[in-house]
Amino acid sequence: MRILYFGRPHGTSGHRMAALRRLGHQVTLIDAHNIIPANWVTIRWRWLTGGFGMVEVIRRRAIRAIGDATFDLAWIDHGELVSAGLVRDLKARIPFVLCYNIDDPFGGRDVMLWREFFKALPLYDLLVVVRPANVGEAKQRGAKRVMRVYMSADEVAHAPRQLTELQYREWRSEVLFVGTAFPERGPFLARLVELGVPLTIYGNRYRRLREWALLKPHWRAAAASADDRYAMAIIAAKVCLGLLSKGNRDLHTTRSMEIPSLGSLLCAQQTSEHSALYREDEEAVFWSSPEECAEKCFALLADESRRQAIAAAGHQRYLQNPWQNMLVVQAILDEAAQASAATSNQLLSTFVPTDGERAG
């Protein structure tokens, strides 16, 4: 299938694009963030106004870049810089236009950032979300068809690997958290420090937290955002924390899949979705307070054989769950084919691979 991919070439968006290519599709990338200048002024403007004035520039340049090329499907990833006008232009050229959004535009955080997304929402042939609450919320705002999936890990970026002794010494840690600082994470991590948990933190924006003075000795400046560095940090840690985003109403995150995918031990907040993904204390460890988290971390650090057993069982359960990128993007394409077949647009269904083609 010829797919126009409108998203970032790195991060989880890049992983989804790579998964589409591994499935054998011809993917052409347009990155809106490369169309407009990337500096603190434009980034700030985008967050405050939803890209007012930018989205029209993006629309014109994107259509110019597409030219006379033909595609079977357009995959919009995220969609905050894609205007309703651009979606209309795409639908005039491409039989099916879907949007995958890993964020929570409906939760009330960053309201202006999603201004254009909400205008374009009723035009998409399929909207894919990762939170159950988003399904009804999207339909209330006019979405025609909504599919919910879990967040996923990548078969390549998050594959287990053997570290060299030098890499292990550079990245090893006792209890690790990799992630951006959110207001609710400061008090939680600070409480772990107060309780004596040997914590290591990688991520951005920690200097803004009120708890920075307490967290600073535990924060490492080395960037763990690149795929290889992130994987090494996770693999070299004895216990990996899975914190949620309160603003995004998370019941699981990409860490919930990536940590077991890499073969490490997930120690995460107790939620209904985490309990559905892994058996507690057998395939992952859950907690409901910083005190309980600290208690469980100390017990795990004192018992290497138990850590290894839970990590191994968690990895096997992750492999049994259907939340790997290639499976997820194929499920989305299958849903698109069904939606296409249910309408007058029969074109897309002719490009769905057979079981034999997928296996090859």
QUIURRA-V299577 format. One record per residue. N is the residue number from 1. RES is the residue in one letter. PHI is phi in radians with two decimals (* if undefined). BURIAL is # if it has 16 or more other C-alpha atoms within 10 Angstrom, else .. D_LAST is the distance of its C-alpha to the last C-alpha in Angstrom with 2 decimals. Layout:
[[N,RES,PHI,BURIAL,D_LAST] [N,RES,PHI,BURIAL,D_LAST]]
This chain:
[[1,M,*,#,15.23] [2,R,-1.61,#,18.20] [3,I,-2.08,#,19.59] [4,L,-1.59,#,23.03] [5,Y,-1.84,#,23.16] [6,F,-1.86,#,26.79] [7,G,-3.03,#,27.20] [8,R,-1.48,#,27.75] [9,P,-1.48,#,25.46] [10,H,-2.32,.,26.25] [11,G,1.16,.,26.79] [12,T,-1.15,#,24.80] [13,S,-1.11,#,24.43] [14,G,-1.07,#,22.83] [15,H,-1.12,#,20.43] [16,R,-1.15,#,19.36] [17,M,-1.10,#,19.00] [18,A,-1.12,#,16.85] [19,A,-1.11,#,14.60] [20,L,-1.06,#,14.28] [21,R,-1.18,#,13.38] [22,R,-1.11,.,10.72] [23,L,-1.38,#,9.14] [24,G,1.74,.,9.37] [25,H,-1.51,.,12.87] [26,Q,-1.56,.,15.90] [27,V,-1.96,#,18.43] [28,T,-1.91,#,22.11] [29,L,-1.70,.,24.37] [30,I,-2.20,#,28.00] [31,D,-1.87,.,29.89] [32,A,-1.05,#,33.18] [33,H,-1.23,.,34.64] [34,N,-1.60,.,34.59] [35,I,-1.37,.,36.39] [36,I,-1.79,.,39.41] [37,P,-1.04,.,41.27] [38,A,-1.78,.,40.27] [39,N,-2.62,.,43.51] [40,W,-1.14,.,45.43] [41,V,-1.20,.,47.27] [42,T,-1.20,.,44.26] [43,I,-1.13,.,42.50] [44,R,-1.10,.,45.72] [45,W,-1.07,#,46.17] [46,R,-1.10,#,42.70] [47,W,-1.25,#,43.40] [48,L,-1.45,.,46.90] [49,T,-2.13,#,46.31] [50,G,1.27,#,42.67] [51,G,1.34,#,42.39] [52,F,-0.97,#,45.33] [53,G,1.52,.,45.55] [54,M,-1.30,#,42.29] [55,V,-1.13,#,39.97] [56,E,-1.24,#,41.58] [57,V,-1.09,.,41.09] [58,I,-1.08,#,37.43] [59,R,-1.04,#,37.10] [60,R,-1.10,.,38.73] [61,R,-1.27,#,36.88] [62,A,-1.15,#,33.46] [63,I,-1.12,.,34.10] [64,R,-1.12,.,35.43] [65,A,-1.16,.,32.32] [66,I,-1.18,.,30.08] [67,G,1.00,.,32.31] [68,D,-1.65,.,30.98] [69,A,-1.10,.,27.27] [70,T,-2.00,.,25.39] [71,F,-2.41,#,22.88] [72,D,-1.60,#,21.27] [73,L,-2.69,#,21.91] [74,A,-1.95,#,24.12] [75,W,-1.90,#,23.46] [76,I,-1.63,#,26.82] [77,D,-1.78,#,26.67] [78,H,1.49,#,30.05] [79,G,1.63,#,32.06] [80,E,-1.28,#,35.53] [81,L,-1.90,#,36.04] [82,V,-1.88,#,34.67] [83,S,-1.44,#,37.59] [84,A,-1.07,#,37.87] [85,G,-1.10,#,38.71] [86,L,-1.17,#,35.46] [87,V,-1.08,#,33.45] [88,R,-1.07,.,35.52] [89,D,-1.09,.,34.83] [90,L,-1.15,#,31.05] [91,K,-1.14,#,31.19] [92,A,-1.26,.,33.16] [93,R,-1.97,#,30.29] [94,I,-2.18,#,27.06] [95,P,-1.10,#,26.33] [96,F,-2.47,#,25.38] [97,V,-2.20,#,26.67] [98,L,-2.07,#,25.90] [99,C,-2.26,#,27.39] [100,Y,-1.86,#,26.17] [101,N,-2.25,#,29.21] [102,I,-1.48,#,29.15] [103,D,-1.53,.,32.97] [104,D,-2.14,#,35.71] [105,P,-1.12,#,37.49] [106,F,-1.60,#,39.35] [107,G,-1.49,.,41.01] [108,G,1.66,.,43.92] [109,R,-1.60,.,43.08] [110,D,0.97,.,42.93] [111,V,-1.00,.,44.04] [112,M,-1.18,#,44.61] [113,L,-1.02,#,41.23] [114,W,-1.73,#,39.58] [115,R,-1.00,#,42.05] [116,E,-1.24,#,39.74] [117,F,-1.03,#,36.82] [118,F,-1.18,#,39.05] [119,K,-1.15,.,40.21] [120,A,-1.46,#,36.67] [121,L,-0.87,#,35.46] [122,P,-1.15,#,36.48] [123,L,-1.53,#,34.63] [124,Y,-1.21,#,31.07] [125,D,-1.27,#,28.96] [126,L,-2.68,#,27.45] [127,L,-1.98,#,28.68] [128,V,-1.94,#,26.69] [129,V,-2.19,#,28.98] [130,V,-2.11,#,28.87] [131,R,-2.19,#,32.31] [132,P,-1.06,.,33.38] [133,A,-1.11,.,36.69] [134,N,-1.17,#,35.06] [135,V,-1.08,#,33.83] [136,G,-1.16,.,37.40] [137,E,-1.11,.,38.72] [138,A,-1.16,#,36.27] [139,K,-1.14,.,37.15] [140,Q,-1.10,.,40.82] [141,R,-1.62,.,40.33] [142,G,1.85,#,38.81] [143,A,-1.10,#,35.03] [144,K,-1.37,.,33.66] [145,R,-2.57,#,30.59] [146,V,-2.23,#,29.82] [147,M,-2.12,#,26.90] [148,R,-1.93,#,27.43] [149,V,-2.25,#,24.89] [150,Y,-1.42,#,25.67] [151,M,-1.10,#,25.41] [152,S,-2.40,#,22.40] [153,A,-1.79,#,21.69] [154,D,-1.85,#,19.08] [155,E,-1.15,#,16.42] [156,V,-1.81,.,17.60] [157,A,-1.09,#,21.20] [158,H,-2.00,#,22.15] [159,A,-1.42,.,20.52] [160,P,-1.03,#,23.26] [161,R,-2.63,.,24.71] [162,Q,-1.56,.,27.73] [163,L,-1.56,.,30.74] [164,T,-1.30,.,33.32] [165,E,-1.08,.,36.86] [166,L,-1.13,.,37.91] [167,Q,-1.11,.,35.21] [168,Y,-1.11,#,36.12] [169,R,-1.11,.,39.81] [170,E,-1.21,.,39.22] [171,W,-1.92,#,37.21] [172,R,-1.11,#,38.45] [173,S,-2.74,#,40.16] [174,E,-1.55,#,41.47] [175,V,-2.07,#,40.73] [176,L,-2.09,#,38.56] [177,F,-2.29,#,38.03] [178,V,-2.01,#,35.94] [179,G,2.93,#,36.51] [180,T,-1.26,.,38.82] [181,A,-1.31,#,42.38] [182,F,-2.01,#,43.23] [183,P,-0.96,#,46.81] [184,E,-1.30,.,46.10] [185,R,-1.39,#,44.39] [186,G,-1.02,#,47.53] [187,P,-1.06,#,49.77] [188,F,-1.13,#,47.08] [189,L,-1.16,#,46.26] [190,A,-1.11,#,49.97] [191,R,-1.15,#,50.80] [192,L,-1.05,#,48.35] [193,V,-1.09,#,50.16] [194,E,-1.05,.,53.51] [195,L,-1.45,.,52.41] [196,G,1.60,.,51.59] [197,V,-1.18,#,47.78] [198,P,-1.32,#,46.58] [199,L,-1.64,#,44.46] [200,T,-2.19,#,42.39] [201,I,-2.19,#,41.35] [202,Y,-2.09,#,39.11] [203,G,2.63,#,39.04] [204,N,-1.78,#,41.02] [205,R,1.31,.,44.23] [206,Y,-1.22,#,45.83] [207,R,-1.11,.,49.02] [208,R,-1.37,.,49.61] [209,L,-1.32,#,49.86] [210,R,-1.14,.,53.33] [211,E,-1.55,#,52.21] [212,W,-0.98,#,51.28] [213,A,-1.03,.,54.19] [214,L,-1.34,#,53.08] [215,L,-1.48,#,49.37] [216,K,-0.91,.,49.88] [217,P,-1.11,.,50.22] [218,H,-1.78,#,46.86] [219,W,-1.62,#,44.95] [220,R,-1.90,.,43.16] [221,A,-1.30,.,43.06] [222,A,-1.04,.,39.92] [223,A,-1.27,.,37.10] [224,A,-1.93,#,34.29] [225,S,-1.52,#,32.40] [226,A,-1.15,.,30.03] [227,D,-0.97,.,26.77] [228,D,-1.13,.,27.68] [229,R,-1.16,.,31.25] [230,Y,-1.06,#,30.42] [231,A,-1.10,#,28.09] [232,M,-1.14,#,30.83] [233,A,-1.09,#,33.49] [234,I,-1.18,#,31.65] [235,I,-1.15,#,30.77] [236,A,-1.46,#,34.33] [237,A,-1.64,#,36.02] [238,K,-1.35,#,37.34] [239,V,-2.37,#,37.27] [240,C,-1.99,#,35.40] [241,L,-1.40,#,37.04] [242,G,-2.03,#,35.26] [243,L,-1.62,#,37.80] [244,L,-1.79,#,37.43] [245,S,-1.78,#,38.67] [246,K,-1.12,.,41.62] [247,G,-1.13,.,41.64] [248,N,-1.66,#,38.05] [249,R,0.99,.,38.76] [250,D,-1.22,#,35.90] [251,L,-1.98,#,35.21] [252,H,-2.78,#,32.26] [253,T,-2.40,#,30.89] [254,T,-1.05,#,27.91] [255,R,-1.03,#,29.74] [256,S,-1.08,#,29.34] [257,M,-1.77,#,25.59] [258,E,-1.16,#,25.65] [259,I,-1.12,#,28.31] [260,P,-1.12,#,26.69] [261,S,-1.05,#,23.27] [262,L,-1.40,#,25.09] [263,G,1.56,#,26.72] [264,S,-1.81,#,30.18] [265,L,-1.60,#,32.67] [266,L,-1.57,#,32.93] [267,C,-2.16,#,36.57] [268,A,-2.26,#,36.70] [269,Q,-1.12,#,39.01] [270,Q,-1.22,#,39.18] [271,T,-2.50,#,37.71] [272,S,-1.11,.,36.42] [273,E,-1.32,.,32.86] [274,H,-1.10,#,32.96] [275,S,-1.17,#,34.28] [276,A,-1.30,.,31.44] [277,L,-1.45,#,28.83] [278,Y,-2.48,#,30.51] [279,R,-1.32,#,33.25] [280,E,-1.13,#,36.35] [281,D,1.15,.,37.58] [282,E,-1.99,.,34.73] [283,E,-2.04,#,31.59] [284,A,-2.89,#,33.49] [285,V,-2.10,#,37.15] [286,F,-2.10,#,38.79] [287,W,-2.57,#,42.21] [288,S,-2.17,.,44.42] [289,S,-2.72,.,46.91] [290,P,-1.09,#,47.31] [291,E,-1.15,.,49.64] [292,E,-1.18,.,47.14] [293,C,-1.06,#,44.40] [294,A,-1.08,#,46.78] [295,E,-1.04,.,47.72] [296,K,-1.24,#,44.13] [297,C,-1.10,#,43.31] [298,F,-1.08,#,46.34] [299,A,-1.13,.,45.38] [300,L,-1.21,#,41.84] [301,L,-1.12,#,43.18] [302,A,-1.50,.,45.55] [303,D,-2.38,.,42.96] [304,E,-1.11,.,40.17] [305,S,-1.11,.,38.79] [306,R,-1.18,.,38.54] [307,R,-1.02,#,36.80] [308,Q,-1.14,#,34.17] [309,A,-1.15,.,33.72] [310,I,-1.17,#,33.31] [311,A,-1.10,#,30.91] [312,A,-1.16,#,28.69] [313,A,-1.17,#,28.87] [314,G,-1.11,#,28.19] [315,H,-1.12,#,25.02] [316,Q,-1.12,.,23.76] [317,R,-1.15,#,24.82] [318,Y,-1.03,#,23.09] [319,L,-1.16,.,19.76] [320,Q,-1.35,.,20.61] [321,N,-1.22,.,21.61] [322,P,-1.59,.,19.16] [323,W,-1.96,#,20.40] [324,Q,-1.80,#,17.78] [325,N,-0.97,#,17.15] [326,M,-1.12,#,13.50] [327,L,-1.17,#,14.49] [328,V,-1.20,#,17.71] [329,V,-1.18,#,16.71] [330,Q,-1.17,#,14.20] [331,A,-1.07,.,17.20] [332,I,-1.16,#,19.39] [333,L,-1.13,#,17.40] [334,D,-1.10,#,17.48] [335,E,-1.10,#,21.21] [336,A,-1.10,#,21.66] [337,A,-1.13,#,20.24] [338,Q,-1.13,.,22.66] [339,A,-1.12,#,25.45] [340,S,-1.14,#,24.86] [341,A,-1.19,.,24.94] [342,A,-1.33,.,28.08] [343,T,-1.97,.,29.90] [344,S,-1.31,.,30.61] [345,N,-1.49,.,27.61] [346,Q,-1.64,.,24.98] [347,L,-1.12,.,23.14] [348,L,-1.09,#,20.63] [349,S,-1.06,#,19.40] [350,T,-1.30,.,18.15] [351,F,-1.85,.,15.49] [352,V,-1.27,#,13.96] [353,P,-1.21,#,10.27] [354,T,-1.33,.,9.97] [355,D,-1.04,.,8.70] [356,G,-1.15,.,6.33] [357,E,-1.15,.,5.16] [358,R,-1.14,.,5.36] [359,A,-1.10,.,3.79] [360,G,-1.31,.,0.00]]
